[in-house]
Every structure is written in structure tokens, then in C-alpha cells.
Amino acid sequence: MTTEPPRDAATPSRPRVGSLPKRIAWGALALFLAGFAVFESQKYGLPTTAAALVFFVLPDLTRLAGVRPPGALYQAVNRVWIPLVVLVCYTFGPIVWPPLFTAGLGWLTRIALARMLGRRLAST
């Protein structure tokens, strides 16, 4: 009679059903957003490129500043809806400042890339 050894926290679990399609979708979104950010950066110049790059590394900057999960700032910079609101409000609002739009693109690209790699928010 064979028995399986008990699973401990160090033993990785099997990926959940549906995780691969989600990761592929996040990867496709990250690729599209990165291409769109490059397009906008080429169109509007250095300020838009700088804004996209700064907001692309924003989640890492919060970690370097000593903010560790599950802190409120860390949770906020890793939420999809915040840069999405920035992009939608810029698109339909009266503000015309391209670095704001590319900042949102860079930020959302970083979040999509992290989700593609399987990084999730820490639970509080």
C-alpha cells in the first residue's frame, strides 16, 4: 500500500484550471500596451517617453522605498483600475497632455506584465 507524503507549504501546487489562458491574455495585453506606449512616445517625444518609463517602474520604486506587501501603497500601485481610470479619463476628458496618457500606458503595461508572470497581489 502506498501513501502520498503530506504536502507542506514549500511544495508547489498545481496551476489552477484557466490560469494559462489568463496569463496568455495578460501577455497579449502587455504586448499591445507596450507597443501603444512606444507609438505615443515616438509621436510626442521625450517627455512622454520619460513618463511611460517612470510609471513602468513605479511598482518597483514603491518596493525600493521600503513599502512591502500588503501595505496600502503597494496595493494601490498594483491595481489595474487606477491606471485604467487615468487612460479613460484622459481619452474622454478635457485634459490634453500626452505624458499623462503614456504614464497610464506604462503603468498598466507593468501591471499586465506582472500578472502574465503570475504575480498576484498579497492578501491583507
C-alpha positions as CSV (number, residue, x, y, z in Angstrom):
1,M,0.0,0.0,0.0
2,T,1.4,3.4,-1.0
3,T,0.7,6.6,0.6
4,E,1.5,10.1,-0.5
5,P,3.7,12.2,1.7
6,P,1.8,15.1,3.3
7,R,2.0,18.4,1.3
8,D,3.7,21.3,3.1
9,A,3.8,24.9,2.3
10,A,7.1,24.5,0.4
11,T,5.6,22.1,-2.1
12,P,4.3,24.0,-5.1
13,S,0.7,23.3,-6.0
14,R,-0.6,22.6,-9.5
15,P,-1.6,25.6,-11.5
16,R,-5.3,26.3,-11.4
17,V,-7.5,25.5,-14.3
18,G,-7.8,28.5,-16.5
19,S,-4.6,30.1,-15.3
20,L,-2.8,29.6,-18.6
21,P,-5.5,31.4,-20.8
22,K,-5.5,34.3,-18.3
23,R,-1.7,34.5,-18.4
24,I,-1.8,34.5,-22.2
25,A,-4.4,37.2,-22.2
26,W,-2.4,39.4,-19.8
27,G,0.7,38.8,-22.0
28,A,-1.2,39.9,-25.1
29,L,-2.5,43.0,-23.3
30,A,1.0,43.8,-22.1
31,L,2.4,43.5,-25.6
32,F,-0.4,45.7,-27.0
33,L,0.1,48.4,-24.3
34,A,3.9,48.4,-24.7
35,G,3.5,48.9,-28.5
36,F,1.0,51.6,-28.0
37,A,3.3,53.4,-25.4
38,V,6.2,53.2,-27.9
39,F,4.0,54.6,-30.6
40,E,2.9,57.5,-28.4
41,S,6.4,58.1,-27.2
42,Q,7.7,58.3,-30.8
43,K,4.8,60.7,-31.7
44,Y,5.2,63.1,-28.8
45,G,8.8,62.9,-27.8
46,L,11.0,62.7,-24.7
47,P,8.5,63.9,-22.0
48,T,6.1,61.1,-23.0
49,T,8.9,58.5,-23.0
50,A,10.1,59.6,-19.6
51,A,6.5,59.4,-18.2
52,A,6.0,56.0,-19.6
53,L,9.3,54.7,-18.2
54,V,8.8,56.2,-14.7
55,F,5.4,54.8,-14.4
56,F,6.5,51.4,-15.8
57,V,8.9,51.1,-12.8
58,L,6.5,52.7,-10.3
59,P,5.7,49.3,-8.5
60,D,9.4,48.6,-8.2
61,L,10.0,52.1,-6.8
62,T,7.5,51.5,-4.1
63,R,9.4,48.4,-3.1
64,L,12.7,50.2,-3.1
65,A,11.1,52.9,-0.9
66,G,10.5,50.2,1.7
67,V,6.8,49.6,1.1
68,R,6.3,45.9,1.4
69,P,3.1,43.9,0.7
70,P,0.4,44.1,1.8
71,G,0.8,47.8,2.5
72,A,-1.8,50.2,1.2
73,L,0.6,52.0,-1.2
74,Y,1.8,48.7,-2.6
75,Q,-1.7,47.5,-3.1
76,A,-2.7,50.8,-4.8
77,V,0.1,50.9,-7.3
78,N,-0.6,47.3,-8.3
79,R,-4.4,47.7,-9.0
80,V,-5.5,47.6,-12.6
81,W,-8.4,50.0,-12.3
82,I,-6.3,53.1,-11.3
83,P,-4.2,53.4,-14.5
84,L,-7.3,52.3,-16.4
85,V,-9.2,55.2,-15.0
86,V,-6.4,57.5,-15.9
87,L,-6.5,56.3,-19.5
88,V,-10.3,56.5,-19.8
89,C,-10.5,60.0,-18.2
90,Y,-7.7,61.3,-20.4
91,T,-9.4,59.8,-23.5
92,F,-12.8,61.3,-22.8
93,G,-11.9,64.3,-20.7
94,P,-10.8,67.8,-21.5
95,I,-7.1,67.4,-20.5
96,V,-4.6,67.3,-23.4
97,W,-1.2,66.4,-22.0
98,P,0.3,63.3,-23.7
99,P,2.7,62.4,-20.9
100,L,-0.3,61.7,-18.7
101,F,-1.6,59.2,-21.2
102,T,1.7,57.5,-21.7
103,A,2.2,57.3,-17.9
104,G,-1.1,55.4,-17.7
105,L,0.0,53.1,-20.6
106,G,3.4,52.4,-18.9
107,W,1.8,51.7,-15.5
108,L,-0.9,49.4,-17.0
109,T,1.8,47.6,-19.1
110,R,3.8,46.9,-15.9
111,I,0.7,45.5,-14.1
112,A,-0.2,43.4,-17.1
113,L,3.4,42.1,-17.3
114,A,3.4,41.2,-13.6
115,R,0.0,39.3,-14.0
116,M,1.4,37.5,-17.0
117,L,4.3,36.3,-15.0
118,G,1.9,35.0,-12.3
119,R,2.5,37.7,-9.6
120,R,-0.6,38.5,-7.7
121,L,-1.5,41.0,-5.0
122,A,-0.7,39.9,-1.5
123,S,-3.9,39.4,0.6
124,T,-4.2,41.6,3.6
